[in-house]
Amino acid sequence: MSYILFMTNEEKNLIDLYADQAFHGNFIRQEIPVCQCGKIYDEKELYNAPGVFFKKIDVFGKTFTLIEPVCPICKRRIPANFNVLN
């Protein structure tokens, strides 16, 4: 997947829209993305990813969007992990 060179403006706008809910939410909270190769993305570094995917999940009837960045080192999609807060 070496065709991914940079993130689009639309993806950056969607990160702005979903990052607060994903990483600071009161109901669910996404864990910081960590690739199998060791690359770690904190919330502010997501803009430096070559691309991102947005994964919609349903938890107890509510829909949330998680952010899955593409690793610049191994070009893999980093799957989103989350916790349900109580």
Secondary structure, 3 states (H helix, E strand, C coil): CCCCCCCCHHHHHHHHHHHHHHHHCCCEEECCCECCCCCECCHHHHHHCCCEEEEEEEECCEEEEEEEEECCCCCCECCCCEEECC
